[in-house]
Amino acid sequence: MLSFFRINDPFRLFGIVLILGLLSLPYLFMNFPLLNPELVWMLTGERLAEGYTMYTDVIDDNGPFSVTVYWLLHELFGRSYFIYKLLAFLLILFQTFYVNQLFIRYKSFELNTYIPALVMIVLFHLSFDFFTLSPALMGTTFIVLALGQLFSQTVLQQQGTDSVLLAGLFGGAAACFHFPLIVFLPFLVFAGIAVSGFSFNQLILSLVGYVQPFLICGIYYYWKDGLDNFLYEFVFATRVLEAYKFVTFLDIVLLFAIPGIFVVIGFFLGTVLKSITVNQQKQKQLILIFLIFALFSVFLSNRRTPYQWMVLLPGLTYFISQVFLFLQKQKLQQILFWFFFLGTPMVGYIWAYQNIKLNPEHPYVVKSGSQYDFTAGERVLVLGNDLAYYRKAKLGGPFLNYNLSKRVLLDFESLQDMSVIYRYMMLEKPRFIIDEEGTFERMMERIQPLQDLYQKKSPGIYEIIP
């Protein structure tokens, strides 16, 4: 298989698409349930389509560009699980083709091959949730575009102000899709100065480009009288509040163990056993610095999930590709390739099957059962983290992210916060309120009209009085 993709022939891209489809079949046959983050994205798109404003009428920390995509998708397709998967598939293909062409265009390796594309396709099968339209996937797409502009700065003949400006714009857009990608800003400054040799004017130009997407978002939410909410919910709050820990760090280590070993081997081969040009040396430094900064993005995420780590894939692809391009012993090369090609996705399959498919109570998935059927077709407000009540229902209030909403819901001494709760309750009047932690019961003691509006149907469930 390696020999097939060594040839610089664009028709090899059809082989990449075929391999992507074949490796994805096990995930397709497993038929995974809806994930909690996926339901949050769909609820956000649905609520924005109803005319509400993000961060004021929907309390959550997803990026403004991401929620715009979810809003447009809901307007066009409704709650379509298929369209989320289809667009994710297309973005994965785009990233793979772009990264491969990047290495070919700027002569990152002696041979112009499609091995990097093959490697990256395999890496995308590290986890099943890489194949969903997450903010991380959309943001990483713009990070890849920004890296392309920085690569152009490693070639003396192609240095210019347009690529510097675009690198900043793409980096800022990535952060507006997924805030943890804000780490690209210090990377841009450090790598621009240390590797690409930015002049002072180029540095300022890149920073000006970077802040443009944030300025657009800030102006929009200022116009919507929600700038404070935007800054608090998107930028600050979830970086210091309790995160949703859907998986453990041990799970992440297991998933990335094989790629990690190959990165070390590739780095050793490319550093010790191979002489490279000055431009290739700059590109190597750029990727290495990028990987270091990209690791920090994981710790800014409010949801601990495997898909948060996909920003590492372009860098991993670069070093792993060196194993199959620089290793001289053909037999050893073939053994290592098949171990990587089969072992990497196999670990992802086994982990997903054991932890997700066989465990319907896993916190990462939306639960199912007849106990949730009574909310179907109704407007519901869940004051807790069990989002299964929303599976067939609509969001009946702004408090989508419960951890983020607690600053309002539990501030019983603040007349302003209590008035906000009262206003939304009177305006939307959700049919059912799911009170997992006794929050609504305490609200009713503070807000007298709620006692006349709702009655207790069963423990933890309140229904509006007809």
C-alpha positions in Angstrom: 0.0 0.0 0.0 2.9 2.4 0.8 4.2 2.0 -2.8 0.8 3.0 -4.2 0.7 6.3 -2.3 4.3 7.1 -2.9 3.5 8.2 -6.5 2.7 11.9 -6.9 -0.5 11.3 -8.8 -3.7 13.3 -7.9 -5.8 10.2 -8.7 -4.3 8.7 -5.5 -6.8 10.9 -3.7 -9.6 8.6 -4.7 -7.7 5.9 -2.8 -7.6 8.1 0.2 -11.4 8.6 0.0 -11.9 4.8 -0.3 -9.7 4.1 2.7 -11.5 6.7 4.8 -14.8 5.0 3.9 -13.5 1.5 4.7 -12.0 2.5 8.0 -15.2 4.3 9.0 -17.4 1.3 8.4 -16.9 -0.2 11.9 -18.0 3.0 13.5 -21.0 3.1 11.2 -22.0 -0.5 12.0 -21.7 0.2 15.8 -24.4 2.8 15.4 -23.4 4.9 18.3 -26.0 6.8 20.3 -26.4 10.6 20.3 -23.7 12.3 22.3 -24.4 15.0 24.9 -22.4 17.6 23.1 -24.1 16.8 19.9 -27.5 17.4 21.5 -26.3 20.7 22.9 -25.3 21.8 19.5 -28.6 20.9 18.0 -30.6 22.6 20.8 -28.5 25.7 20.3 -29.1 25.8 16.6 -32.8 25.2 17.1 -33.1 28.0 19.7 -31.3 30.5 17.5 -33.6 29.6 14.6 -36.5 30.6 16.9 -35.0 34.1 17.0 -33.1 34.0 20.3 -29.6 35.4 20.8 -26.6 33.3 21.9 -25.1 34.0 25.4 -28.2 36.0 26.5 -31.1 33.7 25.6 -28.9 30.6 25.4 -26.4 30.1 28.2 -23.5 28.0 26.9 -19.9 28.6 25.8 -19.8 27.3 22.2 -18.1 29.7 19.9 -20.1 32.3 18.0 -19.0 31.1 14.6 -19.9 27.5 15.6 -23.4 28.3 16.8 -23.9 30.3 13.6 -23.2 27.1 11.6 -25.6 25.1 13.9 -28.3 27.8 13.4 -27.9 27.6 9.6 -28.0 23.8 9.6 -31.2 23.8 11.7 -32.8 26.4 9.4 -32.0 24.2 6.4 -32.3 20.6 7.8 -33.7 20.7 11.3 -32.3 18.3 13.8 -30.5 16.2 11.2 -28.0 13.8 12.7 -27.0 12.7 9.2 -26.0 16.2 8.0 -23.7 16.7 11.0 -21.9 13.5 10.1 -21.8 14.3 6.4 -20.3 17.8 6.9 -17.7 16.4 9.4 -16.7 13.8 6.7 -16.2 16.5 4.2 -14.2 18.7 6.5 -12.0 15.7 7.3 -11.3 15.2 3.6 -10.6 18.8 3.1 -8.1 18.9 6.0 -6.4 15.8 4.8 -6.0 17.0 1.2 -4.9 20.5 2.2 -2.2 19.2 4.6 -0.9 16.8 2.0 -0.8 19.5 -0.7 0.9 21.8 1.8 3.8 19.4 2.3 4.1 18.9 -1.5 3.9 22.6 -2.4 6.6 23.7 0.1 8.8 20.6 -0.4 8.6 19.5 3.2 10.0 16.1 2.2 12.3 15.0 -0.6 9.5 13.0 -2.3 6.2 14.4 -3.3 3.8 11.7 -2.1 0.4 11.1 -0.7 1.7 9.2 2.4 0.9 12.2 4.7 -2.7 12.0 3.5 -2.8 8.3 4.3 -1.3 8.9 7.7 -3.8 11.6 8.6 -6.8 9.6 7.5 -5.7 6.8 9.8 -5.2 9.3 12.7 -8.8 10.6 12.2 -9.9 7.1 13.3 -8.4 7.4 16.8 -11.8 8.1 18.2 -15.4 7.9 16.9 -16.2 11.4 18.0 -13.7 12.9 15.5 -16.5 12.2 12.9 -19.0 14.7 14.3 -19.4 18.4 13.5 -17.7 19.7 16.6 -16.5 23.2 17.2 -13.0 21.7 17.5 -13.2 20.2 14.0 -14.4 23.4 12.4 -11.8 25.5 14.3 -9.0 23.1 13.4 -9.9 23.5 9.8 -9.0 27.2 10.1 -5.9 26.3 12.1 -4.8 24.2 9.2 -5.4 27.1 6.8 -3.3 29.4 9.1 -0.5 26.9 9.2 -0.5 26.9 5.4 0.1 30.7 5.4 2.9 30.3 7.9 4.5 27.6 5.8 4.6 30.0 2.9 6.8 32.3 5.1 9.4 29.6 5.3 10.1 30.0 1.6 12.1 33.2 0.9 10.6 33.9 -2.5 7.0 33.7 -1.2 7.2 35.9 1.8 4.6 38.6 1.8 2.1 40.6 3.8 -1.0 38.9 2.4 0.0 35.5 4.0 0.8 37.2 7.3 -2.6 38.9 7.4 -4.4 35.7 6.4 -2.5 33.7 9.1 -3.9 36.1 11.7 -7.4 36.1 10.2 -7.6 32.3 10.1 -6.2 32.0 13.6 -8.8 34.4 15.0 -11.6 32.7 13.1 -10.5 29.3 14.6 -10.7 30.7 18.1 -14.2 32.1 17.4 -15.2 28.6 16.4 -13.6 26.9 19.5 -12.1 29.1 22.2 -9.3 26.7 23.3 -7.7 27.4 20.0 -6.8 30.8 21.3 -3.4 29.2 22.0 -2.7 29.9 18.3 -2.2 33.5 19.2 1.0 33.0 21.3 2.1 30.4 18.8 1.7 32.9 16.0 3.8 35.5 17.8 6.5 33.1 18.9 6.8 31.1 15.7 6.4 34.2 13.6 9.4 35.9 15.2 11.6 32.8 16.0 11.0 30.8 12.9 9.5 32.9 10.1 11.4 36.0 11.0 8.5 38.4 11.1 9.4 42.0 10.9 7.7 44.4 13.3 5.2 45.5 10.6 4.4 41.9 9.8 3.8 41.0 13.4 1.4 44.0 13.9 -0.4 43.0 10.7 -0.9 39.4 11.8 -2.2 40.6 15.2 -4.6 43.0 13.5 -5.8 40.2 11.3 -6.2 38.0 14.4 -8.4 40.3 16.3 -10.8 41.1 13.4 -13.1 38.1 14.0 -13.3 38.9 17.7 -14.1 42.5 16.9 -16.9 41.5 14.6 -18.4 39.2 17.3 -17.9 41.9 20.0 -19.7 44.5 17.9 -22.6 42.2 17.1 -23.2 41.2 20.7 -22.8 44.9 21.8 -25.5 45.7 19.3 -27.6 42.8 20.8 -26.9 44.2 24.3 -25.1 41.0 25.2 -21.4 41.9 25.2 -21.0 41.2 28.9 -22.6 37.8 28.5 -20.5 37.0 25.5 -17.2 37.9 27.3 -18.2 35.9 30.5 -19.7 32.8 28.9 -17.4 32.4 25.9 -14.1 33.7 27.1 -13.9 33.5 30.9 -16.4 31.4 32.8 -16.0 27.8 31.7 -12.2 28.1 31.9 -12.5 28.4 35.7 -15.8 26.5 36.4 -16.2 22.8 36.7 -15.6 21.0 33.4 -17.7 18.2 32.0 -15.4 15.2 32.4 -16.8 12.7 29.8 -13.6 10.7 29.6 -10.5 10.2 31.7 -6.9 11.2 30.8 -6.1 7.5 30.9 -8.6 7.0 28.0 -6.7 9.7 26.0 -3.4 8.1 26.7 -4.6 4.7 25.5 -6.1 6.3 22.3 -2.9 8.2 21.5 -0.3 5.6 22.6 0.5 4.2 19.1 0.6 7.5 17.3 2.8 8.9 20.2 5.3 6.1 19.7 5.4 6.7 15.9 5.9 10.5 16.5 9.0 9.7 18.6 10.4 7.4 15.9 9.7 9.9 13.2 11.3 12.7 15.1 14.4 10.6 15.7 14.6 9.6 12.1 14.1 13.2 10.8 16.6 14.7 13.3 19.4 12.2 13.6 19.5 10.2 10.4 18.3 12.7 7.8 19.8 15.9 6.5 17.3 18.5 5.5 17.3 21.9 3.8 17.0 25.2 5.6 13.3 25.6 4.6 12.6 22.1 5.8 14.3 22.9 9.1 12.1 25.9 9.5 9.0 23.8 8.8 10.1 21.2 11.3 10.6 23.9 14.0 7.2 25.3 13.1 5.4 22.0 13.5 7.2 21.2 16.7 6.3 24.5 18.3 2.8 24.1 17.1 2.4 20.7 18.8 3.7 22.2 22.1 1.2 25.1 22.0 -1.6 22.8 20.8 -1.3 20.6 23.9 -2.2 23.6 26.0 -5.6 24.0 24.2 -6.8 20.8 25.8 -6.6 22.3 29.2 -8.8 25.3 28.2 -11.6 23.0 27.2 -14.7 22.8 29.3 -15.6 19.3 28.0 -13.0 16.6 28.4 -13.5 14.5 25.2 -11.3 12.9 22.6 -12.3 15.3 19.9 -10.6 18.2 21.8 -7.3 16.6 20.8 -7.8 16.6 17.0 -5.9 19.9 16.7 -2.8 17.8 17.2 -3.4 15.7 14.0 -1.6 18.0 11.5 1.6 17.9 13.6 1.4 14.2 14.3 0.9 13.6 10.6 4.2 15.5 9.8 6.4 13.4 12.1 4.7 10.0 11.6 5.0 10.4 7.8 8.8 10.6 8.3 8.8 7.1 9.5 7.5 5.8 6.2 9.6 8.2 4.1 13.0 8.1 5.8 13.3 4.6 7.1 15.6 2.7 4.7 14.9 -0.9 5.7 11.9 -1.9 3.6 10.9 -4.9 5.6 10.9 -3.0 8.9 9.1 -0.2 7.2 6.3 -2.5 6.0 5.9 -4.0 9.5 5.7 -0.6 11.1 3.2 0.6 8.5 0.8 -2.2 9.0 1.1 -2.0 12.8 0.2 1.7 12.5 -2.4 1.3 9.8 -4.3 -1.5 11.6 -3.4 -0.8 15.3 -4.4 2.9 15.5 -8.0 2.5 14.3 -8.3 -0.9 16.1 -7.6 0.8 19.5 -10.3 3.4 18.7 -12.8 0.7 17.7 -12.2 -1.4 20.9 -12.3 1.6 23.2 -15.5 3.0 21.6 -17.2 -0.4 21.7 -16.4 -1.2 25.3 -16.8 2.3 26.8 -19.6 3.7 24.7 -21.5 1.1 22.8 -21.7 -1.4 25.6 -22.3 1.3 28.3 -25.6 3.2 27.6 -25.2 4.9 31.0 -21.9 6.5 30.0 -21.9 10.2 30.8 -20.8 11.0 27.2 -24.0 9.7 25.6 -27.6 10.8 25.8 -29.6 8.2 27.7 -32.6 6.6 26.3 -35.7 5.0 27.9 -39.4 5.2 28.3 -39.0 7.4 31.4 -38.1 10.3 29.0 -41.0 9.9 26.6 -43.4 12.3 28.5 -41.4 15.3 27.3 -41.8 14.5 23.6 -43.0 17.5 21.6 -43.1 19.8 24.7 -41.0 22.7 25.8 -38.8 21.6 28.7 -36.2 23.1 31.1 -33.7 20.7 32.7 -32.0 22.1 35.7 -29.3 19.4 35.8 -27.0 17.5 33.5 -29.3 14.7 32.2 -30.1 16.1 28.7 -32.1 13.0 27.6 -35.3 14.9 28.4 -34.4 17.2 25.5 -34.1 14.4 22.9 -37.6 14.9 21.5 -38.4 18.2 23.2 -37.5 21.9 22.8 -35.4 24.0 25.2 -37.7 26.0 27.4 -35.4 28.7 28.6 -31.8 30.0 28.3 -30.3 27.7 30.9 -28.8 25.1 28.6 -25.4 24.7 30.2 -26.3 24.0 33.9 -22.8 24.5 35.3 -22.6 27.8 33.6 -26.1 28.8 34.6 -25.6 28.3 38.3 -24.3 31.8 38.8 -27.9 33.0 38.0 -29.9 30.0 39.2 -28.3 29.8 42.7 -27.9 33.5 43.4 -31.0 33.7 45.5 -29.9 37.0 47.2 -29.7 38.9 43.9 -33.0 40.5 42.9 -31.6 41.1 39.4 -30.9 37.4 38.9 -34.2 36.4 40.3 -36.0 38.8 38.0 -34.2 37.3 35.0 -35.4 33.8 36.0 -39.0 35.1 36.6 -39.0 36.9 33.2 -38.0 33.8 31.3 -40.4 31.6 33.2 -43.3 33.9 32.5 -42.3 34.5 28.9 -41.7 30.9 27.8 -43.6 28.8 30.5 -41.9 25.4 29.8 -44.4 22.6 30.2 -42.0 20.5 32.4 -39.1 21.5 34.6 -36.7 18.8 35.6 -35.2 19.7 38.9 -32.3 17.3 39.5 -30.7 19.1 42.4 -33.6 20.9 44.1 -32.8 24.2 42.4 -36.3 24.9 41.2 -37.8 24.0 44.6 -35.6 26.7 46.2 -36.6 29.1 43.4 -40.2 28.7 44.2 -39.6 29.7 47.8 -38.0 32.9 46.6 -40.3 33.7 43.6 -43.9 33.4 44.8 -45.6 33.5 41.4 -43.9 30.2 40.4 -45.8 28.4 43.1 -49.0 29.4 41.4 -47.7 28.4 38.0 -46.2 24.9 38.6 -47.1 21.8 40.5 -45.0 18.9 41.5 -45.8 15.9 39.3 -43.3 13.5 40.8 -40.0 13.8 42.6 -37.8 16.2 40.7 -40.4 16.9 38.0 -42.7 19.9 37.9 -45.5 20.5 35.5 -47.2 23.7 34.6 -50.7 24.0 36.1 -53.4 23.9 33.3 
